[in-house]
Amino acid sequence: MIKKITTLMIAVICMQSAAIAQTPKTYTSSEILQQVKKLNVLGSVLYIAAHPDDENTRLLAYLANEKLVRTGYLSLTRGDGGQNLIGDEQGIDLGLIRTQELLAARRIDGAEQFFSRAYDFGFCKTPEEALKTWGHDKILSDVVWVVRKFRPDVIIARFPEDSRAGHGHHAASGILAREAFDAAADPTKFPEQLKEGVTVWQAKRMLWNTFNFGNTNTTSEDQFKLDAGMYNPLLGKSYGELAALGRSQHKSQGFGVPAQRGQAIEYFSTIKGDKPASDLLDGVDLSWKRTGAANVIQSTIDSIYKNYSPEHPENSVSQLVRLYKKIDAIKDEYWREQKQNDIKKLLEYCSGLFMEATAGSQYAVQGDSLKITATFNNRLGVALTNADVNMYDIYHGFDVLKKDVNASFGLSVYIRPDQKVSQPYWLENKMEKGGFNVTDQQLIGRAENEPLSILFGATIDGVNFKFKKPVRYKYTDPVKGEIYQPVQLIYPVNITSSPSMLIFKNEDVNVKKTIHFTIQANTAVNDAAQFKYNNNSKAVTIFDSVIHMNKGDRKFADVAIAGDAVAKNSKDFYGGKLSAKSFHQDQFYAVHKINYDHIPEIAYNFYDQVPVLKIDLKIAGSLVGYIPGAGDKVPQALEQMGYKVVMLKQTDLTVANLKQFDAIVTGVRAYNINEWLSNSYDALMQYVNDGGVLLTQYNTSNAIGPVKAKMSPYPFTISRNRVTDEEATVNFLLPDHPALNYPNKITAKDFEGWVQERSIYNAENIDASYQRILSMKDPNENDQDGSLIIANYGKGRFIYTGLVFFRELPAAVPGAYRLFANLIAAAK
């Protein structure tokens, strides 16, 4: 049965669906019993740090599953400024990936996930810089909001407030945690929040979870200690094993770790409140006494736990309903809501109810309809009546819900033409360097958007329960099996452009290059339409005619850009726009999709414009071999500069084959992830000796990804030194060196407009055979001269650079192109 809905305004279909790419989690009987135990514990702990991966996953697992308290992790940023080991995503794309990796970790350790509006603008060395860039009060208000909403009894900071934190963001997270401890309890601080459904909140204490990382040991025996390594027989894992599973979800950072078993001591220094003596939550009432309804609820939960049958969890349903009704009478709204939600989940698990809403398509289109199927299955045959599904006042009741028989209801949802499309809430408004602009207070702190959902209802033992379930797109992959993905609301038409960039040289006269626009119809389009491209606030019409496109059709439009028409030393952006009366608004957005097996598909809308540069650029050479690393967009940039680029595999690295190339470039972290490069060392060195140019971009040398391959003709070591100020003055140590003069004359102007940083993982302990070309420094530090080193070897040269070309070239920074061309220039 399909019911047509013609006027439905979907309030949250614009939200990205729940983050489950795999089959939704089901619960074993022992896991259900674990959750029953948790009903008798009323307490909460909030852990605060700066980035995805900063959290102590073992401690979170211990708190959520051993202490049974509500546990949350507030990551100030989404990790946008880091490096990526699994692809070439940077910036907000990387932040989207790491958001989902954190959510995957939380599904394992049982904690909840929160974020502030702070943007990870890259490594910074002082908390003062971090707080200034983020906006101190803005991010403090976010932390206070999360504290007031989550109401933690104990706040734990991962990092101290000084240099021992190792990073300005880290230290800033400790400062904000301490300040929020007091500010959340002060009605004069951020009073506007108190009109949004929260009250002031005073945590019992704030602790710093001290650590022993590398050469920094902040633990001491006079600190409070606990063992977080014990084994949980109901879960079948120790908290060290759960932590390893959770931490290994940070795949974009290469954080797969081995499972730890046995004792694991955690240390804590007291920052605010009294020092705990015997327990992390000393002095906190974790019982139902804090609600004023102790005995009757406590005894009911004890009875449920005692009488629970692993083989027949449905026998606990009636008791759970009675407990739900008793809790309904308590005055404490916070714990009433929390525990009733927990009971509703247990009712679902114990009764074996299967409730699922699936869409016929992953994409819903403005002005079109989306078919949804709601399926209800009473798998254990519990006594229930009035089974129904409800979606925004569209109701369907099931007359009969037989045991273990699927009962389905189909509906067709009409999506208004002016309905908002799917967009992560923090990307809806234009962001600043230091943070996202989120104006809806209720969204702040959330890990992701609320999904389009359907309410399933049933009356159990006289009480009507509603179960909210996200609508997902489900399909079967012949290799991976059944896959669930989020449902996305998209525009009627998407417009994409290619290539990713166009570069003209200043001397280009009779040169034309082409921008390719692809117009994809996501619904049928039959209308008079006008397609234009925009640049420099000018619009040029490409066609103005009636178009007929079926859903899924594509139409192509090519625009020839003449070099003569582009101003010298300029940067412009070209984007397409389609107009028609049948559209609610002009169409010019593309959908960017990010796909990895370990997380749900990520999609967001953006204006796909092609940067067009015209710069003073000369190149020497034509053929470049590129050895891929962890993922970057340098090869595309090289092609736009005028090189032919050949991607090289292990079998390509022979002396005979390499002779054809003017230069060989290794991608970022190539030596970290390609151990086989050790076997290619001799061939690469022979290539250089015979007159070739080998440029090695940054690699790391640490526990995450140590360099296992030889890379250079003369020794040096890779440090963790970096220059994070993208405006740092660059000194030319050897101004007459060819790297600064051929074929382009490099000046200070070439270092203008750099983004995020200057260099990372610079060289140190450098052999005398190398020439150090540049020096630079961050404020209040000494100059570093390891960002660019060059050695002549035989007839050729070897280069190691920590300069962040992998960021600057995709960002269309002119000077980065000119310098890179010099570094890989063929010998005169």
C-alpha positions in Angstrom: 0.0 0.0 0.0 1.4 3.4 -1.0 -0.1 6.5 0.5 0.5 9.8 -1.4 1.3 12.8 0.8 1.0 16.0 -1.2 1.7 18.8 1.2 4.1 17.5 3.7 6.8 20.0 5.0 9.7 17.8 6.1 11.3 19.6 8.9 14.4 17.5 9.3 15.0 15.7 6.0 17.6 18.3 5.4 19.6 16.8 8.2 22.2 14.2 7.5 20.9 10.8 8.5 22.3 8.8 11.4 25.8 7.7 10.9 25.5 4.0 10.2 27.0 2.6 7.1 26.8 -1.0 8.3 23.8 -3.0 9.5 22.4 -1.2 12.6 23.7 -2.7 15.8 21.7 -5.4 17.6 22.2 -6.3 21.3 22.9 -9.7 22.7 21.3 -10.8 26.0 24.4 -10.1 28.0 24.6 -6.6 26.5 21.0 -6.0 27.5 21.8 -7.1 31.0 24.6 -4.6 31.1 22.2 -1.8 30.2 19.8 -3.0 32.9 22.6 -2.6 35.5 23.1 0.9 34.2 19.5 1.9 35.1 20.5 2.0 38.8 23.3 4.5 38.3 22.6 8.2 38.1 25.8 10.1 37.4 27.7 11.6 34.5 31.3 12.4 33.5 32.3 14.8 30.7 35.8 14.4 29.1 37.2 17.4 27.3 40.1 17.7 24.8 40.8 19.4 21.5 40.7 16.9 18.6 39.5 13.5 17.4 42.0 11.0 18.9 42.8 13.1 21.9 40.3 11.2 24.1 41.3 8.4 26.4 39.2 5.7 24.9 40.0 3.2 27.6 38.9 5.6 30.4 35.7 6.4 28.4 35.0 2.6 28.1 35.6 2.1 31.8 33.4 5.0 32.9 30.5 4.0 30.6 30.6 0.2 31.2 32.2 -0.3 34.6 31.1 2.7 36.5 27.9 2.8 34.4 27.7 6.6 34.4 26.6 8.6 31.5 29.8 9.5 29.7 30.6 12.1 27.1 33.5 13.4 25.1 33.6 17.0 24.0 36.2 17.5 21.2 36.6 21.2 20.7 37.4 20.7 17.0 36.6 18.1 14.3 40.2 17.6 13.4 40.0 19.6 10.1 43.6 20.8 10.1 45.3 17.4 10.4 46.9 15.2 7.8 45.0 12.3 6.1 46.5 8.8 5.7 43.6 7.3 3.7 43.0 9.9 1.0 43.5 13.4 -0.2 40.8 15.1 1.8 41.8 18.2 3.7 40.1 20.9 5.7 36.4 20.6 6.2 36.3 17.3 4.2 38.8 15.8 6.7 36.8 17.2 9.6 33.7 15.4 8.3 35.6 12.1 8.1 37.0 12.4 11.6 33.6 13.3 12.9 32.2 10.0 11.7 35.3 8.2 13.0 34.7 9.6 16.4 31.1 8.5 16.3 32.2 5.0 15.3 34.5 4.9 18.3 31.7 6.1 20.6 29.4 3.3 19.4 32.1 0.9 20.6 33.0 2.4 24.0 29.5 3.5 24.9 30.2 7.2 25.4 28.4 10.2 23.7 30.1 12.7 21.4 30.0 16.5 21.4 31.8 19.3 19.5 32.2 23.0 19.8 32.3 25.5 16.9 36.1 25.7 16.9 37.9 24.9 13.6 41.1 23.0 13.6 43.2 25.6 11.8 46.3 23.4 12.1 49.1 22.9 14.6 49.6 25.9 16.9 52.2 26.3 19.6 50.5 28.4 22.3 47.0 28.4 23.8 47.0 32.2 23.4 47.1 31.8 19.6 44.4 29.1 19.7 42.0 31.1 21.9 42.6 34.3 19.9 41.9 32.5 16.6 38.9 30.6 17.8 37.4 33.5 19.7 37.8 32.8 23.4 34.3 33.7 24.6 32.7 32.1 21.6 34.2 28.7 22.3 33.9 29.0 26.1 30.2 29.6 25.6 30.0 26.3 23.7 31.8 24.4 26.4 29.5 26.0 29.0 26.4 25.1 26.9 27.5 21.5 26.7 28.2 21.4 30.5 24.8 22.9 31.3 23.0 20.5 28.9 25.0 17.4 29.8 25.2 18.2 33.6 28.4 16.2 34.4 29.1 15.4 38.0 32.8 15.3 37.1 34.7 17.1 34.4 38.0 15.6 33.2 40.5 17.4 31.0 42.9 15.5 28.9 45.6 18.2 28.8 47.2 20.7 31.2 47.2 24.4 30.4 50.9 24.7 29.7 53.6 23.5 27.3 53.4 20.0 28.6 50.2 19.7 26.6 52.4 19.6 23.5 50.1 21.8 21.3 48.4 25.1 21.7 45.0 23.6 21.0 45.6 21.0 23.7 46.5 23.5 26.3 43.6 25.7 25.3 41.2 22.8 25.9 42.5 22.6 29.5 42.0 26.3 30.0 38.4 26.2 28.7 37.5 23.2 30.7 38.6 24.9 33.9 36.9 28.1 33.0 33.7 26.3 32.1 33.6 24.5 35.4 33.0 27.8 37.1 31.1 29.7 34.4 28.5 27.0 33.9 27.4 27.5 37.5 27.4 31.3 37.2 24.0 32.8 36.1 25.8 36.0 34.9 27.9 34.1 32.4 26.2 33.5 29.1 22.7 34.2 30.6 21.1 34.0 27.1 21.6 30.2 27.3 19.2 30.0 30.3 16.4 31.0 28.0 17.1 28.0 25.8 16.1 25.2 28.2 19.1 24.8 30.4 19.9 25.8 33.9 23.2 26.7 35.7 25.2 23.6 36.6 28.0 23.0 39.2 30.1 19.9 38.7 31.5 18.3 41.8 35.1 18.4 40.7 37.4 18.9 37.7 40.3 16.6 37.2 43.2 16.4 34.8 43.8 12.9 33.4 47.6 13.0 33.6 49.7 11.0 31.2 53.1 9.5 30.2 53.6 10.2 26.5 57.0 9.9 24.9 59.4 12.1 26.9 56.6 13.8 28.9 55.5 12.2 32.2 53.0 14.1 34.1 51.9 11.3 36.4 53.0 10.9 40.1 52.2 8.5 42.8 50.5 11.1 45.0 47.8 11.6 42.3 44.5 9.8 42.5 44.8 6.4 40.7 42.4 3.8 39.3 42.7 0.6 37.3 40.8 0.9 34.0 42.0 -2.3 32.5 39.6 -4.8 34.0 37.6 -7.4 32.0 33.8 -7.1 31.6 32.3 -10.6 31.2 29.0 -9.3 30.0 30.7 -7.6 27.1 33.3 -10.3 26.6 36.2 -7.8 26.5 38.4 -5.8 28.8 38.3 -2.0 28.6 41.7 -2.1 27.0 40.3 -4.3 24.2 37.3 -2.0 23.8 39.7 1.0 23.7 41.7 -0.6 20.9 38.6 -1.2 18.8 37.5 2.4 19.4 40.9 4.0 18.8 41.4 1.9 15.6 38.3 3.7 14.1 40.6 6.8 13.6 41.7 5.3 10.3 42.4 8.7 8.7 45.1 9.1 11.2 46.5 5.6 11.0 45.7 4.9 14.7 45.1 1.2 14.6 46.4 -0.1 17.9 46.8 -3.5 19.5 44.4 -4.6 22.2 45.7 -4.3 25.8 44.8 -6.7 28.5 45.4 -6.6 32.2 46.0 -3.8 34.7 46.0 -0.2 33.3 46.5 2.5 35.8 45.0 6.0 35.1 46.3 9.0 37.0 44.4 12.2 37.9 45.3 15.6 39.3 42.6 17.6 40.9 42.1 21.1 39.3 38.8 22.2 40.9 36.8 20.9 43.8 38.0 18.4 46.4 40.4 15.6 45.6 38.8 12.1 45.3 39.9 9.7 47.9 38.6 6.3 46.9 36.6 6.8 43.8 36.5 9.2 40.9 33.0 10.2 41.8 33.5 10.5 45.6 30.8 12.6 47.2 28.4 12.2 44.2 25.1 10.5 44.9 24.9 8.0 42.1 21.7 6.4 43.4 18.0 7.2 42.9 18.1 9.2 46.1 19.2 12.2 44.2 15.7 12.2 42.6 13.8 11.7 45.9 12.4 8.4 44.8 15.0 5.9 45.9 13.5 2.7 47.4 10.6 2.0 45.0 12.7 2.5 41.9 15.9 0.8 43.2 14.0 -2.3 44.3 12.2 -2.6 40.9 15.5 -2.4 39.0 17.1 -4.9 41.3 14.2 -7.3 40.7 14.5 -6.9 36.9 18.2 -7.6 37.1 17.7 -10.6 39.4 14.9 -12.2 37.3 16.4 -11.5 33.9 16.4 -14.5 31.6 19.1 -14.4 28.9 17.2 -16.9 26.8 13.9 -15.1 27.3 14.6 -11.3 27.7 10.9 -10.7 26.7 10.0 -11.9 30.2 11.4 -8.6 31.5 9.1 -6.4 29.4 6.2 -6.1 31.9 8.6 -5.1 34.7 10.3 -2.5 32.5 6.9 -1.0 31.7 6.1 -0.8 35.4 9.5 0.9 36.0 8.8 3.4 33.3 5.5 4.4 34.9 7.2 4.8 38.3 9.9 7.0 36.9 7.3 9.1 35.2 6.3 10.4 38.7 9.8 11.7 39.7 10.3 15.5 39.7 13.9 15.5 38.4 13.2 16.2 34.7 16.8 15.5 33.6 17.1 12.0 35.1 13.4 11.2 34.3 14.1 11.9 30.6 17.4 10.1 30.5 16.2 6.9 32.3 12.9 6.7 30.4 14.8 6.9 27.1 17.1 4.1 28.4 14.0 2.0 29.3 12.5 2.5 25.9 15.7 1.1 24.3 15.6 -1.8 26.7 11.9 -2.5 25.8 12.9 -2.6 22.2 15.9 -4.9 22.8 14.1 -7.2 25.3 11.0 -7.6 23.1 13.0 -8.2 20.0 11.0 -5.6 18.1 12.3 -4.9 14.6 11.4 -1.4 13.3 12.9 -0.1 10.1 12.2 2.7 7.7 13.9 2.5 4.3 13.8 4.8 1.4 13.6 3.8 -2.3 16.4 6.1 -3.2 19.4 7.6 -1.3 18.5 11.0 -2.7 15.3 13.0 -2.3 14.9 16.0 -4.5 13.2 19.3 -3.9 9.8 19.4 -5.6 9.8 15.6 -6.0 8.7 12.6 -3.9 10.5 10.0 -1.9 9.1 6.5 -1.4 9.5 5.1 2.1 8.7 1.7 3.5 8.2 1.2 7.2 8.5 -2.3 8.5 7.4 -3.6 11.9 8.2 -7.1 13.2 7.2 -8.5 16.6 9.9 -11.1 16.5 9.3 -12.6 20.0 5.5 -12.2 20.0 5.3 -9.9 23.0 1.8 -8.7 24.0 1.3 -5.4 22.4 -1.6 -3.5 20.7 -2.2 -0.4 18.7 0.9 -0.9 16.6 1.4 2.0 14.2 3.8 4.2 12.2 3.6 8.0 12.1 5.5 10.5 10.0 4.6 14.1 10.5 0.9 13.4 11.3 0.6 10.8 8.5 -0.6 7.8 10.5 -1.0 4.1 9.6 -2.1 1.5 12.1 -1.5 -2.2 11.9 -4.6 -4.2 12.6 -2.6 -7.4 13.3 1.0 -7.8 14.2 1.6 -11.5 14.1 4.7 -13.0 15.8 7.8 -12.7 13.6 5.9 -11.6 10.5 6.9 -8.4 8.7 4.2 -5.9 8.6 5.0 -3.1 6.1 3.5 0.2 5.1 4.6 2.3 2.1 4.2 6.1 1.8 5.3 8.6 -0.8 6.6 11.8 0.7 6.3 15.0 -1.3 9.2 17.4 -0.7 8.4 21.1 -1.1 10.5 23.0 -3.7 11.7 25.4 -1.0 12.7 22.7 1.5 16.3 23.1 2.7 18.7 20.6 1.3 20.9 18.3 3.3 23.9 20.1 4.7 25.9 19.5 7.9 24.6 22.2 10.2 28.1 23.7 10.9 28.6 24.2 7.1 25.3 26.1 6.5 26.8 29.5 7.0 30.1 30.9 5.8 32.8 30.1 8.4 35.7 32.2 9.7 39.3 31.1 10.0 38.8 30.1 13.6 35.4 28.6 13.7 32.1 27.7 12.3 29.1 30.1 12.4 26.1 28.3 14.0 23.3 30.6 15.0 20.8 28.0 16.4 21.8 27.5 20.0 20.1 24.1 20.1 22.5 22.8 17.4 25.7 23.8 19.1 27.5 20.8 20.6 25.8 18.2 18.5 28.0 15.8 16.6 25.8 15.8 13.5 22.4 16.6 12.2 19.2 14.9 13.3 18.0 12.4 10.6 14.7 12.2 8.8 12.8 9.9 11.1 9.6 7.9 11.4 7.9 7.2 14.7 6.9 3.6 15.4 4.2 3.2 18.1 2.8 0.4 20.2 0.9 0.0 23.5 2.6 -2.4 25.9 1.0 -3.2 29.2 -1.3 -0.2 28.9 1.4 2.3 28.1 1.8 3.8 24.6 5.5 4.0 23.5 7.0 5.8 20.6 10.2 4.6 19.0 12.0 7.1 16.7 13.8 5.4 13.8 15.9 7.1 11.1 15.0 6.7 7.4 17.9 5.0 5.6 18.6 3.9 2.1 19.3 0.1 2.1 20.8 -2.0 -0.6 22.8 -5.2 -1.0 26.3 -5.2 -2.2 27.4 -8.5 -3.7 30.6 -8.5 -1.8 29.8 -6.5 1.4 26.3 -7.6 1.8 23.5 -5.4 3.2 24.5 -1.7 3.4 22.7 1.2 5.0 23.4 4.8 4.0 22.0 8.2 5.0 19.2 9.7 2.9 20.2 13.1 1.5 17.9 15.9 0.2 19.4 17.5 -2.9 18.6 20.2 -5.4 16.7 19.5 -8.7 19.9 20.1 -10.6 23.6 19.8 -9.7 26.3 21.5 -11.6 29.9 20.3 -11.5 32.9 21.7 -13.2 36.4 20.5 -14.2 39.3 20.6 -14.2 40.0 21.4 -10.6 42.1 24.4 -11.7 43.3 26.3 -14.8 46.7 27.9 -14.9 47.8 30.4 -17.6 51.3 31.7 -17.8 51.7 35.5 -18.2 53.3 35.1 -21.6 50.4 33.0 -22.9 48.8 34.8 -25.8 47.1 32.6 -28.3 46.3 30.0 -25.7 42.9 28.6 -24.9 41.8 26.3 -22.1 38.5 24.7 -21.5 36.2 24.5 -18.5 33.8 21.6 -18.6 30.4 22.1 -16.9 28.2 19.1 -16.3 24.5 19.7 -15.6 22.8 16.7 -13.9 19.1 16.5 -13.6 18.0 14.9 -10.3 14.4 15.2 -11.4 12.7 15.8 -14.8 13.3 19.2 -16.2 11.1 20.5 -19.1 11.3 24.3 -19.2 12.9 27.3 -20.8 16.3 27.5 -19.1 19.3 29.8 -19.2 22.8 28.6 -18.4 25.5 31.1 -17.6 29.0 31.1 -16.2 30.0 33.7 -13.8 33.4 35.2 -13.2 34.5 38.5 -11.6 30.9 39.4 -11.0 30.1 39.1 -14.7 27.8 36.6 -16.2 28.1 35.2 -19.7 25.2 33.2 -21.2 26.1 29.8 -22.7 22.6 28.8 -23.8 19.1 30.1 -23.5 16.6 27.5 -24.7 14.0 25.0 -23.8 15.6 21.9 -22.3 14.1 18.4 -21.8 15.9 16.3 -19.3 14.7 13.1 -17.6 15.8 12.3 -14.1 19.4 11.2 -14.2 20.2 12.8 -17.6 23.3 14.9 -18.0 23.9 17.9 -20.3 27.4 19.3 -20.9 28.6 22.8 -21.6 32.2 23.7 -22.5 33.5 27.2 -22.0 36.8 28.2 -23.8 38.9 30.6 -21.7 41.3 32.6 -23.8 44.6 33.5 -22.0 44.4 36.9 -23.6 41.2 37.7 -21.7 42.7 36.8 -18.3 44.6 39.6 -16.6 48.2 39.0 -15.7 49.0 38.0 -12.1 45.3 37.4 -11.3 43.2 34.8 -9.7 39.5 34.4 -10.6 36.8 31.8 -10.1 34.4 30.5 -12.8 31.1 28.8 -11.8 28.0 27.8 -13.7 24.3 28.7 -13.0 21.1 27.3 -14.4 17.9 29.4 -14.2 14.3 28.3 -15.0 10.9 29.4 -13.8 10.2 25.9 -12.5 13.0 26.1 -10.0 12.4 27.7 -6.6 15.9 29.3 -7.0 18.8 29.3 -9.4 20.7 26.1 -9.5 24.4 26.2 -9.1 25.4 23.7 -6.4 27.3 20.5 -6.7 27.2 17.6 -4.2 30.5 16.5 -2.9 30.6 12.9 -1.7 33.1 11.2 0.5 33.1 7.4 0.6 35.0 5.0 2.8 33.9 1.6 4.0 34.4 2.3 7.7 32.0 5.2 7.8 28.7 6.2 6.2 28.8 8.1 2.9 29.2 11.8 3.6 27.7 14.4 1.3 27.4 18.2 1.3 26.6 21.0 -1.1 29.1 23.5 -2.4 29.5 25.9 -5.3 31.9 24.1 -7.7 34.0 26.9 -9.1 37.2 26.5 -11.1 40.1 28.8 -9.9 41.8 30.4 -12.9 45.3 31.7 -12.4 47.4 33.7 -14.6 50.9 34.0 -13.2 54.5 34.5 -14.0 55.4 30.9 -14.3 58.1 29.1 -16.2 58.9 25.4 -16.2 62.0 23.5 -17.2 61.2 19.9 -18.2 58.1 18.2 -19.3 57.8 14.6 -17.8 57.4 14.0 -14.1 57.0 10.6 -12.4 54.9 10.7 -9.2 55.1 8.1 -6.5 51.8 8.3 -4.5 51.9 8.6 -0.8 49.0 8.9 1.7 47.0 11.1 -0.7 47.4 14.6 -2.1 46.4 16.7 -5.1 49.9 17.6 -6.2 49.8 15.6 -9.5 46.7 17.5 -10.7 48.6 20.8 -10.0 51.6 19.6 -11.9 49.5 18.8 -14.9 48.0 22.3 -14.9 51.6 23.7 -14.7 52.2 22.0 -18.1 53.9 18.7 -17.1 52.9 15.3 -18.2 52.6 13.2 -15.0 53.0 9.5 -14.8 51.9 7.7 -11.6 54.6 5.2 -10.6 54.2 1.8 -9.0 56.9 -0.4 -7.4 57.5 -2.3 -10.6 58.1 1.0 -12.5 61.1 2.0 -10.3 63.8 0.5 -12.4 66.9 2.3 -13.6 66.0 1.9 -17.3 62.4 3.2 -16.8 63.3 6.1 -14.6 65.7 7.6 -17.2 62.9 9.1 -19.2 61.7 11.4 -16.4 62.9 15.0 -15.9 61.9 14.7 -12.2 60.6 12.2 -9.7 58.3 13.4 -6.9 57.2 11.4 -3.9 53.8 12.1 -2.4 53.3 13.1 1.2 54.2 10.3 3.6 55.2 8.0 0.7 58.0 6.5 2.7 55.7 6.0 5.7 53.2 3.8 3.9 55.2 2.2 1.1 57.7 -0.1 2.7 58.6 -1.4 -0.7 60.4 1.9 -1.4 63.4 0.4 0.5 63.8 -2.0 -2.4 63.8 0.9 -4.8 66.5 2.9 -3.1 69.3 1.9 -5.3 67.3 2.6 -8.5 66.3 6.0 -7.3 69.8 6.9 -6.2 71.1 5.8 -9.6 68.5 7.9 -11.3 69.7 11.0 -9.3 73.4 10.1 -9.9 72.7 10.0 -13.7 71.3 13.5 -13.7 67.7 13.2 -12.4 65.9 15.3 -9.9 64.2 13.5 -6.9 62.0 15.7 -4.7 60.7 14.1 -1.5 57.8 15.7 0.2 57.4 15.5 4.0 57.3 12.2 5.9 56.9 11.6 9.6 59.2 9.8 11.9 57.2 8.7 15.0 55.3 5.8 16.5 52.3 6.3 14.1 54.2 6.0 10.9 58.0 5.7 11.2 60.1 5.9 8.1 61.2 2.4 7.4 62.8 3.0 4.0 66.1 4.8 3.1 65.3 7.9 1.1 68.3 10.0 0.6 71.9 9.9 -0.6 73.3 11.6 2.6 71.9 11.3 6.1 69.4 13.6 7.9 66.6 12.9 10.4 63.0 14.0 10.2 61.9 16.0 13.2 58.5 17.1 14.4 59.6 20.7 14.0 57.2 22.9 12.0 56.4 26.6 11.4 52.8 27.1 11.9 52.5 30.8 11.2 51.5 30.9 7.5 52.7 34.6 7.4 56.1 33.9 9.0 59.0 35.8 7.3 61.0 33.6 5.0 64.7 34.2 4.9 66.7 33.3 1.8 69.9 31.7 3.1 71.3 31.2 -0.3 69.7 33.9 -2.5 71.8 32.9 -5.5 70.9 29.2 -5.4 69.2 27.9 -8.5 66.2 26.8 -6.4 65.4 30.5 -5.9 66.4 31.7 -9.4 65.7 29.1 -12.1 63.5 29.2 -14.1 61.6 31.6 -11.8 63.0 34.4 -9.7 61.6 33.7 -6.2 61.0 36.7 -3.9 59.3 37.3 -0.6 56.1 37.9 -2.6 56.0 34.2 -3.5 55.3 33.4 0.2 52.2 35.7 0.4 48.8 34.1 0.7 50.0 30.8 2.1 47.3 28.9 4.0 47.4 27.2 7.5 51.2 26.8 7.9 54.6 27.1 6.3 56.2 23.8 6.9 55.9 20.5 8.8 58.3 17.7 9.8 61.4 19.6 8.9 64.8 18.0 8.5 67.4 18.2 11.3 70.8 16.6 12.0 71.5 17.5 8.4 74.7 16.2 6.7 77.1 18.8 5.4 76.5 17.7 1.8 73.1 19.4 1.9 72.5 23.1 1.3 69.9 24.8 3.5 67.9 27.1 1.3 65.4 28.8 3.6 64.9 29.7 7.3 61.8 30.8 9.1 60.3 30.8 12.6 57.2 31.1 14.6 56.9 34.0 17.1 59.3 33.8 20.0 61.2 30.9 18.6 64.6 30.4 16.9 64.9 30.2 13.1 64.5 26.7 11.6 66.5 25.9 8.4 65.3 22.4 7.7 62.2 23.1 5.6 64.1 22.9 2.3 67.4 21.0 1.9 69.1 20.2 -1.4 72.1 18.0 -2.1 73.9 17.5 -5.4 74.5 13.8 -6.0 76.4 12.8 -9.1 74.9 14.7 -12.0 71.5 15.2 -10.3 70.1 16.5 -7.1 68.0 15.3 -4.2 65.5 17.5 -2.3 63.7 17.0 0.9 61.1 19.6 1.8 58.6 20.1 4.7 57.1 23.0 2.9 53.4 22.3 2.7 53.0 22.2 -1.1 50.2 19.7 -0.6 48.1 22.5 0.9 49.3 25.4 -1.1 49.0 24.0 -4.6 45.3 23.0 -4.3 44.7 26.4 -2.6 45.9 28.1 -5.8 48.8 30.0 -4.2 50.8 31.4 -7.1 54.2 31.5 -5.3 53.9 27.8 -4.4 53.7 26.9 -8.1 56.7 29.0 -9.0 58.9 27.6 -6.3 57.8 24.0 -7.0 58.7 24.5 -10.6 62.2 25.6 -9.6 62.7 22.6 -7.4 61.9 20.0 -10.1 63.5 22.0 -12.9 65.6 19.9 -15.2 69.3 20.8 -15.3 70.2 23.5 -17.7 
